[in-house]
Amino acid sequence: MQGIVTLFRIQVKATDPAAEDRTWEVHRRYSDFNELNQRLAKAFGEAALPELPPKLLLNSDVDIAERYLELDAYLRKLLQIKTAAFEKQVRFF
């Protein structure tokens, strides 16, 4: 028996001055965020990264909605770090 899996929908918008803007969506689990954070911590050091919200023990609708906002804030802060924003692992994510 498998448990419920929560996927977070991320809308990505690429702005290219020479071309049209492109927008697409990806879906990621919390474990995907955690794996990305661990890899970046090895490359840049944990102190250089925004804090990843802790894993939830319960997945109520309210908790998931709050987690979505926390992960959105994490990604926005991460993308403000120029060296991290252009890192291959972040672009692949």
PDB file of N, CA, C and O in Angstrom:
ATOM      1  N   MET A   1       0.849  -1.191   0.000  1.00  0.00           N
ATOM      2  CA  MET A   1       0.000   0.000   0.000  1.00  0.00           C
ATOM      3  C   MET A   1       0.888   1.246   0.000  1.00  0.00           C
ATOM      4  O   MET A   1       1.811   1.356   0.807  1.00  0.00           O
ATOM      5  N   GLN A   2       0.610   2.164  -0.891  1.00  0.00           N
ATOM      6  CA  GLN A   2       1.374   3.405  -0.962  1.00  0.00           C
ATOM      7  C   GLN A   2       0.625   4.522  -0.255  1.00  0.00           C
ATOM      8  O   GLN A   2      -0.605   4.540  -0.200  1.00  0.00           O
ATOM      9  N   GLY A   3       1.411   5.464   0.289  1.00  0.00           N
ATOM     10  CA  GLY A   3       0.827   6.626   0.927  1.00  0.00           C
ATOM     11  C   GLY A   3       0.499   7.694  -0.098  1.00  0.00           C
ATOM     12  O   GLY A   3       0.761   7.543  -1.291  1.00  0.00           O
ATOM     13  N   ILE A   4      -0.065   8.745   0.382  1.00  0.00           N
ATOM     14  CA  ILE A   4      -0.397   9.881  -0.477  1.00  0.00           C
ATOM     15  C   ILE A   4       0.874  10.676  -0.737  1.00  0.00           C
ATOM     16  O   ILE A   4       1.678  10.905   0.166  1.00  0.00           O
ATOM     17  N   VAL A   5       1.036  11.088  -1.976  1.00  0.00           N
ATOM     18  CA  VAL A   5       2.195  11.891  -2.370  1.00  0.00           C
ATOM     19  C   VAL A   5       1.708  13.292  -2.701  1.00  0.00           C
ATOM     20  O   VAL A   5       0.759  13.464  -3.466  1.00  0.00           O
ATOM     21  N   THR A   6       2.361  14.288  -2.123  1.00  0.00           N
ATOM     22  CA  THR A   6       2.015  15.676  -2.400  1.00  0.00           C
ATOM     23  C   THR A   6       2.996  16.229  -3.418  1.00  0.00           C
ATOM     24  O   THR A   6       4.209  16.203  -3.207  1.00  0.00           O
ATOM     25  N   LEU A   7       2.462  16.729  -4.525  1.00  0.00           N
ATOM     26  CA  LEU A   7       3.276  17.382  -5.547  1.00  0.00           C
ATOM     27  C   LEU A   7       2.994  18.877  -5.505  1.00  0.00           C
ATOM     28  O   LEU A   7       1.844  19.306  -5.410  1.00  0.00           O
ATOM     29  N   PHE A   8       4.064  19.660  -5.578  1.00  0.00           N
ATOM     30  CA  PHE A   8       3.937  21.110  -5.587  1.00  0.00           C
ATOM     31  C   PHE A   8       4.110  21.589  -7.013  1.00  0.00           C
ATOM     32  O   PHE A   8       5.092  21.257  -7.677  1.00  0.00           O
ATOM     33  N   ARG A   9       3.151  22.370  -7.479  1.00  0.00           N
ATOM     34  CA  ARG A   9       3.173  22.889  -8.848  1.00  0.00           C
ATOM     35  C   ARG A   9       3.978  24.178  -8.867  1.00  0.00           C
ATOM     36  O   ARG A   9       3.710  25.107  -8.106  1.00  0.00           O
ATOM     37  N   ILE A  10       4.972  24.216  -9.752  1.00  0.00           N
ATOM     38  CA  ILE A  10       5.842  25.382  -9.869  1.00  0.00           C
ATOM     39  C   ILE A  10       5.698  25.935 -11.280  1.00  0.00           C
ATOM     40  O   ILE A  10       5.909  25.219 -12.259  1.00  0.00           O
ATOM     41  N   GLN A  11       5.345  27.192 -11.377  1.00  0.00           N
ATOM     42  CA  GLN A  11       5.269  27.833 -12.685  1.00  0.00           C
ATOM     43  C   GLN A  11       6.592  28.538 -12.950  1.00  0.00           C
ATOM     44  O   GLN A  11       7.055  29.343 -12.142  1.00  0.00           O
ATOM     45  N   VAL A  12       7.183  28.228 -14.072  1.00  0.00           N
ATOM     46  CA  VAL A  12       8.477  28.780 -14.453  1.00  0.00           C
ATOM     47  C   VAL A  12       8.269  29.715 -15.634  1.00  0.00           C
ATOM     48  O   VAL A  12       7.552  29.393 -16.582  1.00  0.00           O
ATOM     49  N   LYS A  13       8.907  30.879 -15.562  1.00  0.00           N
ATOM     50  CA  LYS A  13       8.819  31.832 -16.662  1.00  0.00           C
ATOM     51  C   LYS A  13      10.237  32.249 -17.037  1.00  0.00           C
ATOM     52  O   LYS A  13      10.976  32.786 -16.213  1.00  0.00           O
ATOM     53  N   ALA A  14      10.600  31.999 -18.270  1.00  0.00           N
ATOM     54  CA  ALA A  14      11.916  32.383 -18.777  1.00  0.00           C
ATOM     55  C   ALA A  14      11.747  33.629 -19.630  1.00  0.00           C
ATOM     56  O   ALA A  14      10.966  33.642 -20.581  1.00  0.00           O
ATOM     57  N   THR A  15      12.481  34.666 -19.283  1.00  0.00           N
ATOM     58  CA  THR A  15      12.424  35.915 -20.023  1.00  0.00           C
ATOM     59  C   THR A  15      13.680  36.034 -20.864  1.00  0.00           C
ATOM     60  O   THR A  15      14.798  36.027 -20.349  1.00  0.00           O
ATOM     61  N   ASP A  16      13.479  36.142 -22.146  1.00  0.00           N
ATOM     62  CA  ASP A  16      14.589  36.281 -23.088  1.00  0.00           C
ATOM     63  C   ASP A  16      14.343  37.547 -23.900  1.00  0.00           C
ATOM     64  O   ASP A  16      13.388  37.598 -24.675  1.00  0.00           O
ATOM     65  N   PRO A  17      15.183  38.571 -23.740  1.00  0.00           N
ATOM     66  CA  PRO A  17      14.961  39.833 -24.462  1.00  0.00           C
ATOM     67  C   PRO A  17      14.933  39.657 -25.980  1.00  0.00           C
ATOM     68  O   PRO A  17      14.295  40.442 -26.682  1.00  0.00           O
ATOM     69  N   ALA A  18      15.616  38.640 -26.488  1.00  0.00           N
ATOM     70  CA  ALA A  18      15.691  38.428 -27.932  1.00  0.00           C
ATOM     71  C   ALA A  18      14.542  37.572 -28.459  1.00  0.00           C
ATOM     72  O   ALA A  18      14.386  37.427 -29.672  1.00  0.00           O
ATOM     73  N   ALA A  19      13.743  37.007 -27.566  1.00  0.00           N
ATOM     74  CA  ALA A  19      12.660  36.120 -27.992  1.00  0.00           C
ATOM     75  C   ALA A  19      11.442  36.324 -27.091  1.00  0.00           C
ATOM     76  O   ALA A  19      11.440  37.169 -26.197  1.00  0.00           O
ATOM     77  N   GLU A  20      10.424  35.537 -27.351  1.00  0.00           N
ATOM     78  CA  GLU A  20       9.221  35.602 -26.524  1.00  0.00           C
ATOM     79  C   GLU A  20       9.469  34.956 -25.168  1.00  0.00           C
ATOM     80  O   GLU A  20      10.305  34.063 -25.029  1.00  0.00           O
ATOM     81  N   ASP A  21       8.726  35.426 -24.173  1.00  0.00           N
ATOM     82  CA  ASP A  21       8.782  34.783 -22.862  1.00  0.00           C
ATOM     83  C   ASP A  21       8.186  33.385 -22.989  1.00  0.00           C
ATOM     84  O   ASP A  21       7.234  33.164 -23.738  1.00  0.00           O
ATOM     85  N   ARG A  22       8.760  32.452 -22.247  1.00  0.00           N
ATOM     86  CA  ARG A  22       8.233  31.082 -22.217  1.00  0.00           C
ATOM     87  C   ARG A  22       7.799  30.773 -20.798  1.00  0.00           C
ATOM     88  O   ARG A  22       8.482  31.125 -19.837  1.00  0.00           O
ATOM     89  N   THR A  23       6.658  30.112 -20.673  1.00  0.00           N
ATOM     90  CA  THR A  23       6.135  29.730 -19.371  1.00  0.00           C
ATOM     91  C   THR A  23       5.766  28.249 -19.408  1.00  0.00           C
ATOM     92  O   THR A  23       5.181  27.767 -20.378  1.00  0.00           O
ATOM     93  N   TRP A  24       6.113  27.542 -18.345  1.00  0.00           N
ATOM     94  CA  TRP A  24       5.740  26.143 -18.235  1.00  0.00           C
ATOM     95  C   TRP A  24       5.619  25.775 -16.764  1.00  0.00           C
ATOM     96  O   TRP A  24       5.986  26.557 -15.885  1.00  0.00           O
ATOM     97  N   GLU A  25       5.107  24.589 -16.505  1.00  0.00           N
ATOM     98  CA  GLU A  25       4.929  24.120 -15.133  1.00  0.00           C
ATOM     99  C   GLU A  25       5.697  22.829 -14.916  1.00  0.00           C
ATOM    100  O   GLU A  25       5.817  21.995 -15.813  1.00  0.00           O
ATOM    101  N   VAL A  26       6.213  22.685 -13.702  1.00  0.00           N
ATOM    102  CA  VAL A  26       6.807  21.428 -13.269  1.00  0.00           C
ATOM    103  C   VAL A  26       6.183  21.064 -11.933  1.00  0.00           C
ATOM    104  O   VAL A  26       5.688  21.927 -11.209  1.00  0.00           O
ATOM    105  N   HIS A  27       6.211  19.798 -11.620  1.00  0.00           N
ATOM    106  CA  HIS A  27       5.676  19.307 -10.352  1.00  0.00           C
ATOM    107  C   HIS A  27       6.803  18.627  -9.594  1.00  0.00           C
ATOM    108  O   HIS A  27       7.501  17.770 -10.135  1.00  0.00           O
ATOM    109  N   ARG A  28       6.974  19.016  -8.338  1.00  0.00           N
ATOM    110  CA  ARG A  28       8.053  18.477  -7.522  1.00  0.00           C
ATOM    111  C   ARG A  28       7.529  18.089  -6.141  1.00  0.00           C
ATOM    112  O   ARG A  28       6.628  18.725  -5.594  1.00  0.00           O
ATOM    113  N   ARG A  29       8.116  17.033  -5.598  1.00  0.00           N
ATOM    114  CA  ARG A  29       7.825  16.599  -4.239  1.00  0.00           C
ATOM    115  C   ARG A  29       8.752  17.339  -3.276  1.00  0.00           C
ATOM    116  O   ARG A  29       9.758  17.920  -3.682  1.00  0.00           O
ATOM    117  N   TYR A  30       8.392  17.306  -2.000  1.00  0.00           N
ATOM    118  CA  TYR A  30       9.272  17.920  -1.001  1.00  0.00           C
ATOM    119  C   TYR A  30      10.649  17.268  -1.052  1.00  0.00           C
ATOM    120  O   TYR A  30      11.662  17.951  -0.905  1.00  0.00           O
ATOM    121  N   SER A  31      10.695  15.964  -1.257  1.00  0.00           N
ATOM    122  CA  SER A  31      11.984  15.258  -1.305  1.00  0.00           C
ATOM    123  C   SER A  31      12.860  15.771  -2.453  1.00  0.00           C
ATOM    124  O   SER A  31      14.086  15.736  -2.347  1.00  0.00           O
ATOM    125  N   ASP A  32      12.256  16.244  -3.542  1.00  0.00           N
ATOM    126  CA  ASP A  32      13.022  16.837  -4.645  1.00  0.00           C
ATOM    127  C   ASP A  32      13.682  18.144  -4.197  1.00  0.00           C
ATOM    128  O   ASP A  32      14.839  18.408  -4.522  1.00  0.00           O
ATOM    129  N   PHE A  33      12.935  18.954  -3.449  1.00  0.00           N
ATOM    130  CA  PHE A  33      13.494  20.197  -2.900  1.00  0.00           C
ATOM    131  C   PHE A  33      14.642  19.876  -1.946  1.00  0.00           C
ATOM    132  O   PHE A  33      15.688  20.524  -1.978  1.00  0.00           O
ATOM    133  N   ASN A  34      14.434  18.876  -1.101  1.00  0.00           N
ATOM    134  CA  ASN A  34      15.450  18.494  -0.136  1.00  0.00           C
ATOM    135  C   ASN A  34      16.722  18.017  -0.841  1.00  0.00           C
ATOM    136  O   ASN A  34      17.828  18.392  -0.451  1.00  0.00           O
ATOM    137  N   GLU A  35      16.565  17.204  -1.862  1.00  0.00           N
ATOM    138  CA  GLU A  35      17.725  16.712  -2.613  1.00  0.00           C
ATOM    139  C   GLU A  35      18.479  17.864  -3.280  1.00  0.00           C
ATOM    140  O   GLU A  35      19.708  17.907  -3.242  1.00  0.00           O
ATOM    141  N   LEU A  36      17.745  18.790  -3.887  1.00  0.00           N
ATOM    142  CA  LEU A  36      18.374  19.959  -4.497  1.00  0.00           C
ATOM    143  C   LEU A  36      19.145  20.752  -3.452  1.00  0.00           C
ATOM    144  O   LEU A  36      20.287  21.146  -3.687  1.00  0.00           O
ATOM    145  N   ASN A  37      18.531  20.985  -2.313  1.00  0.00           N
ATOM    146  CA  ASN A  37      19.171  21.755  -1.254  1.00  0.00           C
ATOM    147  C   ASN A  37      20.457  21.074  -0.772  1.00  0.00           C
ATOM    148  O   ASN A  37      21.463  21.744  -0.540  1.00  0.00           O
ATOM    149  N   GLN A  38      20.427  19.754  -0.621  1.00  0.00           N
ATOM    150  CA  GLN A  38      21.615  19.025  -0.178  1.00  0.00           C
ATOM    151  C   GLN A  38      22.751  19.135  -1.199  1.00  0.00           C
ATOM    152  O   GLN A  38      23.909  19.322  -0.826  1.00  0.00           O
ATOM    153  N   ARG A  39      22.422  19.021  -2.467  1.00  0.00           N
ATOM    154  CA  ARG A  39      23.446  19.130  -3.511  1.00  0.00           C
ATOM    155  C   ARG A  39      24.050  20.533  -3.557  1.00  0.00           C
ATOM    156  O   ARG A  39      25.261  20.695  -3.708  1.00  0.00           O
ATOM    157  N   LEU A  40      23.194  21.535  -3.425  1.00  0.00           N
ATOM    158  CA  LEU A  40      23.689  22.916  -3.440  1.00  0.00           C
ATOM    159  C   LEU A  40      24.509  23.224  -2.195  1.00  0.00           C
ATOM    160  O   LEU A  40      25.472  23.989  -2.259  1.00  0.00           O
ATOM    161  N   ALA A  41      24.136  22.639  -1.073  1.00  0.00           N
ATOM    162  CA  ALA A  41      24.897  22.844   0.163  1.00  0.00           C
ATOM    163  C   ALA A  41      26.315  22.301   0.011  1.00  0.00           C
ATOM    164  O   ALA A  41      27.261  22.885   0.539  1.00  0.00           O
ATOM    165  N   LYS A  42      26.470  21.194  -0.702  1.00  0.00           N
ATOM    166  CA  LYS A  42      27.806  20.643  -0.951  1.00  0.00           C
ATOM    167  C   LYS A  42      28.616  21.577  -1.844  1.00  0.00           C
ATOM    168  O   LYS A  42      29.825  21.720  -1.660  1.00  0.00           O
ATOM    169  N   ALA A  43      27.959  22.208  -2.807  1.00  0.00           N
ATOM    170  CA  ALA A  43      28.647  23.083  -3.753  1.00  0.00           C
ATOM    171  C   ALA A  43      28.954  24.460  -3.174  1.00  0.00           C
ATOM    172  O   ALA A  43      30.028  25.007  -3.422  1.00  0.00           O
ATOM    173  N   PHE A  44      28.021  25.028  -2.403  1.00  0.00           N
ATOM    174  CA  PHE A  44      28.152  26.415  -1.939  1.00  0.00           C
ATOM    175  C   PHE A  44      28.311  26.563  -0.429  1.00  0.00           C
ATOM    176  O   PHE A  44      28.689  27.628   0.060  1.00  0.00           O
ATOM    177  N   GLY A  45      28.025  25.507   0.294  1.00  0.00           N
ATOM    178  CA  GLY A  45      27.998  25.603   1.750  1.00  0.00           C
ATOM    179  C   GLY A  45      26.586  25.929   2.206  1.00  0.00           C
ATOM    180  O   GLY A  45      25.893  26.737   1.588  1.00  0.00           O
ATOM    181  N   GLU A  46      26.174  25.306   3.273  1.00  0.00           N
ATOM    182  CA  GLU A  46      24.802  25.469   3.757  1.00  0.00           C
ATOM    183  C   GLU A  46      24.487  26.901   4.157  1.00  0.00           C
ATOM    184  O   GLU A  46      23.354  27.353   3.994  1.00  0.00           O
ATOM    185  N   ALA A  47      25.476  27.622   4.680  1.00  0.00           N
ATOM    186  CA  ALA A  47      25.257  28.995   5.148  1.00  0.00           C
ATOM    187  C   ALA A  47      24.926  29.946   3.999  1.00  0.00           C
ATOM    188  O   ALA A  47      24.311  30.988   4.226  1.00  0.00           O
ATOM    189  N   ALA A  48      25.320  29.608   2.775  1.00  0.00           N
ATOM    190  CA  ALA A  48      25.087  30.477   1.624  1.00  0.00           C
ATOM    191  C   ALA A  48      23.674  30.336   1.061  1.00  0.00           C
ATOM    192  O   ALA A  48      23.268  31.120   0.203  1.00  0.00           O
ATOM    193  N   LEU A  49      22.928  29.348   1.534  1.00  0.00           N
ATOM    194  CA  LEU A  49      21.610  29.051   0.971  1.00  0.00           C
ATOM    195  C   LEU A  49      20.489  29.512   1.897  1.00  0.00           C
ATOM    196  O   LEU A  49      20.679  29.623   3.108  1.00  0.00           O
ATOM    197  N   PRO A  50      19.315  29.780   1.315  1.00  0.00           N
ATOM    198  CA  PRO A  50      18.162  30.048   2.180  1.00  0.00           C
ATOM    199  C   PRO A  50      17.792  28.769   2.933  1.00  0.00           C
ATOM    200  O   PRO A  50      18.132  27.664   2.511  1.00  0.00           O
ATOM    201  N   GLU A  51      17.105  28.940   4.030  1.00  0.00           N
ATOM    202  CA  GLU A  51      16.723  27.783   4.836  1.00  0.00           C
ATOM    203  C   GLU A  51      15.548  27.056   4.189  1.00  0.00           C
ATOM    204  O   GLU A  51      14.518  27.657   3.881  1.00  0.00           O
ATOM    205  N   LEU A  52      15.725  25.756   3.991  1.00  0.00           N
ATOM    206  CA  LEU A  52      14.646  24.927   3.466  1.00  0.00           C
ATOM    207  C   LEU A  52      13.693  24.616   4.607  1.00  0.00           C
ATOM    208  O   LEU A  52      14.137  24.197   5.676  1.00  0.00           O
ATOM    209  N   PRO A  53      12.384  24.813   4.409  1.00  0.00           N
ATOM    210  CA  PRO A  53      11.439  24.495   5.485  1.00  0.00           C
ATOM    211  C   PRO A  53      11.550  23.021   5.877  1.00  0.00           C
ATOM    212  O   PRO A  53      11.853  22.183   5.027  1.00  0.00           O
ATOM    213  N   PRO A  54      11.311  22.693   7.145  1.00  0.00           N
ATOM    214  CA  PRO A  54      11.415  21.291   7.568  1.00  0.00           C
ATOM    215  C   PRO A  54      10.298  20.441   6.967  1.00  0.00           C
ATOM    216  O   PRO A  54       9.264  20.951   6.536  1.00  0.00           O
ATOM    217  N   LYS A  55      10.535  19.141   6.950  1.00  0.00           N
ATOM    218  CA  LYS A  55       9.540  18.198   6.444  1.00  0.00           C
ATOM    219  C   LYS A  55       8.339  18.177   7.396  1.00  0.00           C
ATOM    220  O   LYS A  55       8.491  18.267   8.615  1.00  0.00           O
ATOM    221  N   LEU A  56       7.161  18.057   6.819  1.00  0.00           N
ATOM    222  CA  LEU A  56       5.933  17.995   7.621  1.00  0.00           C
ATOM    223  C   LEU A  56       5.682  16.577   8.116  1.00  0.00           C
ATOM    224  O   LEU A  56       5.959  15.604   7.415  1.00  0.00           O
ATOM    225  N   LEU A  57       5.160  16.475   9.322  1.00  0.00           N
ATOM    226  CA  LEU A  57       4.763  15.169   9.840  1.00  0.00           C
ATOM    227  C   LEU A  57       3.331  14.848   9.433  1.00  0.00           C
ATOM    228  O   LEU A  57       2.994  13.692   9.179  1.00  0.00           O
ATOM    229  N   LEU A  58       2.496  15.872   9.372  1.00  0.00           N
ATOM    230  CA  LEU A  58       1.106  15.708   8.960  1.00  0.00           C
ATOM    231  C   LEU A  58       0.881  16.523   7.698  1.00  0.00           C
ATOM    232  O   LEU A  58       1.481  17.583   7.521  1.00  0.00           O
ATOM    233  N   ASN A  59       0.029  16.035   6.834  1.00  0.00           N
ATOM    234  CA  ASN A  59      -0.225  16.726   5.572  1.00  0.00           C
ATOM    235  C   ASN A  59      -1.672  17.185   5.465  1.00  0.00           C
ATOM    236  O   ASN A  59      -2.389  16.775   4.552  1.00  0.00           O
ATOM    237  N   SER A  60      -2.101  18.029   6.388  1.00  0.00           N
ATOM    238  CA  SER A  60      -3.451  18.594   6.289  1.00  0.00           C
ATOM    239  C   SER A  60      -3.455  19.628   5.169  1.00  0.00           C
ATOM    240  O   SER A  60      -2.396  20.092   4.746  1.00  0.00           O
ATOM    241  N   ASP A  61      -4.619  19.983   4.698  1.00  0.00           N
ATOM    242  CA  ASP A  61      -4.731  20.981   3.629  1.00  0.00           C
ATOM    243  C   ASP A  61      -4.082  22.307   4.028  1.00  0.00           C
ATOM    244  O   ASP A  61      -3.426  22.956   3.213  1.00  0.00           O
ATOM    245  N   VAL A  62      -4.271  22.700   5.282  1.00  0.00           N
ATOM    246  CA  VAL A  62      -3.690  23.956   5.772  1.00  0.00           C
ATOM    247  C   VAL A  62      -2.164  23.856   5.779  1.00  0.00           C
ATOM    248  O   VAL A  62      -1.479  24.791   5.364  1.00  0.00           O
ATOM    249  N   ASP A  63      -1.633  22.729   6.246  1.00  0.00           N
ATOM    250  CA  ASP A  63      -0.185  22.539   6.274  1.00  0.00           C
ATOM    251  C   ASP A  63       0.407  22.549   4.865  1.00  0.00           C
ATOM    252  O   ASP A  63       1.466  23.133   4.638  1.00  0.00           O
ATOM    253  N   ILE A  64      -0.271  21.910   3.933  1.00  0.00           N
ATOM    254  CA  ILE A  64       0.216  21.853   2.547  1.00  0.00           C
ATOM    255  C   ILE A  64       0.194  23.240   1.923  1.00  0.00           C
ATOM    256  O   ILE A  64       1.127  23.613   1.213  1.00  0.00           O
ATOM    257  N   ALA A  65      -0.856  24.003   2.178  1.00  0.00           N
ATOM    258  CA  ALA A  65      -0.937  25.365   1.642  1.00  0.00           C
ATOM    259  C   ALA A  65       0.187  26.230   2.210  1.00  0.00           C
ATOM    260  O   ALA A  65       0.799  27.012   1.482  1.00  0.00           O
ATOM    261  N   GLU A  66       0.457  26.094   3.492  1.00  0.00           N
ATOM    262  CA  GLU A  66       1.548  26.853   4.112  1.00  0.00           C
ATOM    263  C   GLU A  66       2.898  26.402   3.554  1.00  0.00           C
ATOM    264  O   GLU A  66       3.770  27.226   3.278  1.00  0.00           O
ATOM    265  N   ARG A  67       3.059  25.107   3.392  1.00  0.00           N
ATOM    266  CA  ARG A  67       4.305  24.554   2.846  1.00  0.00           C
ATOM    267  C   ARG A  67       4.558  25.079   1.425  1.00  0.00           C
ATOM    268  O   ARG A  67       5.694  25.387   1.066  1.00  0.00           O
ATOM    269  N   TYR A  68       3.496  25.175   0.628  1.00  0.00           N
ATOM    270  CA  TYR A  68       3.613  25.704  -0.727  1.00  0.00           C
ATOM    271  C   TYR A  68       4.194  27.120  -0.693  1.00  0.00           C
ATOM    272  O   TYR A  68       5.092  27.443  -1.471  1.00  0.00           O
ATOM    273  N   LEU A  69       3.690  27.952   0.195  1.00  0.00           N
ATOM    274  CA  LEU A  69       4.185  29.328   0.309  1.00  0.00           C
ATOM    275  C   LEU A  69       5.637  29.356   0.783  1.00  0.00           C
ATOM    276  O   LEU A  69       6.431  30.171   0.313  1.00  0.00           O
ATOM    277  N   GLU A  70       5.981  28.464   1.715  1.00  0.00           N
ATOM    278  CA  GLU A  70       7.354  28.403   2.222  1.00  0.00           C
ATOM    279  C   GLU A  70       8.330  27.954   1.129  1.00  0.00           C
ATOM    280  O   GLU A  70       9.430  28.496   1.015  1.00  0.00           O
ATOM    281  N   LEU A  71       7.926  26.966   0.332  1.00  0.00           N
ATOM    282  CA  LEU A  71       8.794  26.494  -0.756  1.00  0.00           C
ATOM    283  C   LEU A  71       8.921  27.540  -1.860  1.00  0.00           C
ATOM    284  O   LEU A  71       9.975  27.676  -2.481  1.00  0.00           O
ATOM    285  N   ASP A  72       7.840  28.276  -2.098  1.00  0.00           N
ATOM    286  CA  ASP A  72       7.895  29.373  -3.068  1.00  0.00           C
ATOM    287  C   ASP A  72       8.899  30.427  -2.602  1.00  0.00           C
ATOM    288  O   ASP A  72       9.703  30.916  -3.396  1.00  0.00           O
ATOM    289  N   ALA A  73       8.852  30.773  -1.330  1.00  0.00           N
ATOM    290  CA  ALA A  73       9.798  31.754  -0.775  1.00  0.00           C
ATOM    291  C   ALA A  73      11.228  31.217  -0.867  1.00  0.00           C
ATOM    292  O   ALA A  73      12.152  31.966  -1.185  1.00  0.00           O
ATOM    293  N   TYR A  74      11.413  29.927  -0.590  1.00  0.00           N
ATOM    294  CA  TYR A  74      12.734  29.305  -0.687  1.00  0.00           C
ATOM    295  C   TYR A  74      13.285  29.448  -2.109  1.00  0.00           C
ATOM    296  O   TYR A  74      14.432  29.857  -2.293  1.00  0.00           O
ATOM    297  N   LEU A  75      12.469  29.112  -3.113  1.00  0.00           N
ATOM    298  CA  LEU A  75      12.931  29.201  -4.505  1.00  0.00           C
ATOM    299  C   LEU A  75      13.245  30.643  -4.904  1.00  0.00           C
ATOM    300  O   LEU A  75      14.241  30.901  -5.579  1.00  0.00           O
ATOM    301  N   ARG A  76      12.404  31.565  -4.490  1.00  0.00           N
ATOM    302  CA  ARG A  76      12.644  32.972  -4.834  1.00  0.00           C
ATOM    303  C   ARG A  76      13.954  33.477  -4.230  1.00  0.00           C
ATOM    304  O   ARG A  76      14.712  34.185  -4.892  1.00  0.00           O
ATOM    305  N   LYS A  77      14.219  33.113  -2.978  1.00  0.00           N
ATOM    306  CA  LYS A  77      15.475  33.513  -2.332  1.00  0.00           C
ATOM    307  C   LYS A  77      16.663  32.829  -3.001  1.00  0.00           C
ATOM    308  O   LYS A  77      17.715  33.441  -3.189  1.00  0.00           O
ATOM    309  N   LEU A  78      16.493  31.575  -3.353  1.00  0.00           N
ATOM    310  CA  LEU A  78      17.562  30.830  -4.016  1.00  0.00           C
ATOM    311  C   LEU A  78      17.922  31.476  -5.356  1.00  0.00           C
ATOM    312  O   LEU A  78      19.100  31.591  -5.696  1.00  0.00           O
ATOM    313  N   LEU A  79      16.927  31.887  -6.098  1.00  0.00           N
ATOM    314  CA  LEU A  79      17.164  32.490  -7.415  1.00  0.00           C
ATOM    315  C   LEU A  79      17.759  33.897  -7.333  1.00  0.00           C
ATOM    316  O   LEU A  79      18.254  34.420  -8.332  1.00  0.00           O
ATOM    317  N   GLN A  80      17.715  34.502  -6.164  1.00  0.00           N
ATOM    318  CA  GLN A  80      18.353  35.804  -5.970  1.00  0.00           C
ATOM    319  C   GLN A  80      19.856  35.669  -5.779  1.00  0.00           C
ATOM    320  O   GLN A  80      20.588  36.654  -5.872  1.00  0.00           O
ATOM    321  N   ILE A  81      20.317  34.454  -5.513  1.00  0.00           N
ATOM    322  CA  ILE A  81      21.751  34.189  -5.384  1.00  0.00           C
ATOM    323  C   ILE A  81      22.264  33.893  -6.794  1.00  0.00           C
ATOM    324  O   ILE A  81      22.026  32.810  -7.328  1.00  0.00           O
ATOM    325  N   LYS A  82      22.962  34.849  -7.391  1.00  0.00           N
ATOM    326  CA  LYS A  82      23.348  34.745  -8.801  1.00  0.00           C
ATOM    327  C   LYS A  82      24.083  33.443  -9.119  1.00  0.00           C
ATOM    328  O   LYS A  82      23.768  32.790 -10.114  1.00  0.00           O
ATOM    329  N   THR A  83      25.054  33.058  -8.294  1.00  0.00           N
ATOM    330  CA  THR A  83      25.816  31.845  -8.587  1.00  0.00           C
ATOM    331  C   THR A  83      24.937  30.602  -8.520  1.00  0.00           C
ATOM    332  O   THR A  83      25.130  29.668  -9.298  1.00  0.00           O
ATOM    333  N   ALA A  84      23.991  30.578  -7.617  1.00  0.00           N
ATOM    334  CA  ALA A  84      23.093  29.431  -7.501  1.00  0.00           C
ATOM    335  C   ALA A  84      22.058  29.421  -8.618  1.00  0.00           C
ATOM    336  O   ALA A  84      21.709  28.356  -9.128  1.00  0.00           O
ATOM    337  N   ALA A  85      21.562  30.594  -9.005  1.00  0.00           N
ATOM    338  CA  ALA A  85      20.524  30.681 -10.033  1.00  0.00           C
ATOM    339  C   ALA A  85      20.976  30.091 -11.361  1.00  0.00           C
ATOM    340  O   ALA A  85      20.164  29.540 -12.104  1.00  0.00           O
ATOM    341  N   PHE A  86      22.266  30.200 -11.665  1.00  0.00           N
ATOM    342  CA  PHE A  86      22.776  29.688 -12.937  1.00  0.00           C
ATOM    343  C   PHE A  86      23.405  28.304 -12.805  1.00  0.00           C
ATOM    344  O   PHE A  86      23.946  27.768 -13.772  1.00  0.00           O
ATOM    345  N   GLU A  87      23.333  27.733 -11.617  1.00  0.00           N
ATOM    346  CA  GLU A  87      23.867  26.395 -11.385  1.00  0.00           C
ATOM    347  C   GLU A  87      23.044  25.373 -12.180  1.00  0.00           C
ATOM    348  O   GLU A  87      21.815  25.449 -12.209  1.00  0.00           O
ATOM    349  N   LYS A  88      23.708  24.445 -12.805  1.00  0.00           N
ATOM    350  CA  LYS A  88      23.065  23.444 -13.644  1.00  0.00           C
ATOM    351  C   LYS A  88      21.964  22.696 -12.886  1.00  0.00           C
ATOM    352  O   LYS A  88      20.896  22.438 -13.441  1.00  0.00           O
ATOM    353  N   GLN A  89      22.216  22.352 -11.643  1.00  0.00           N
ATOM    354  CA  GLN A  89      21.248  21.605 -10.849  1.00  0.00           C
ATOM    355  C   GLN A  89      19.952  22.404 -10.629  1.00  0.00           C
ATOM    356  O   GLN A  89      18.858  21.838 -10.616  1.00  0.00           O
ATOM    357  N   VAL A  90      20.090  23.703 -10.459  1.00  0.00           N
ATOM    358  CA  VAL A  90      18.904  24.557 -10.262  1.00  0.00           C
ATOM    359  C   VAL A  90      18.132  24.674 -11.568  1.00  0.00           C
ATOM    360  O   VAL A  90      16.903  24.604 -11.575  1.00  0.00           O
ATOM    361  N   ARG A  91      18.839  24.848 -12.657  1.00  0.00           N
ATOM    362  CA  ARG A  91      18.171  24.967 -13.957  1.00  0.00           C
ATOM    363  C   ARG A  91      17.461  23.679 -14.338  1.00  0.00           C
ATOM    364  O   ARG A  91      16.385  23.718 -14.933  1.00  0.00           O
ATOM    365  N   PHE A  92      18.052  22.537 -14.001  1.00  0.00           N
ATOM    366  CA  PHE A  92      17.422  21.252 -14.278  1.00  0.00           C
ATOM    367  C   PHE A  92      16.184  21.049 -13.412  1.00  0.00           C
ATOM    368  O   PHE A  92      15.183  20.492 -13.861  1.00  0.00           O
ATOM    369  N   PHE A  93      16.267  21.512 -12.158  1.00  0.00           N
ATOM    370  CA  PHE A  93      15.159  21.362 -11.218  1.00  0.00           C
ATOM    371  C   PHE A  93      13.898  22.008 -11.764  1.00  0.00           C
ATOM    372  O   PHE A  93      12.857  21.982 -11.107  1.00  0.00           O
TER     373      PHE A  93
END
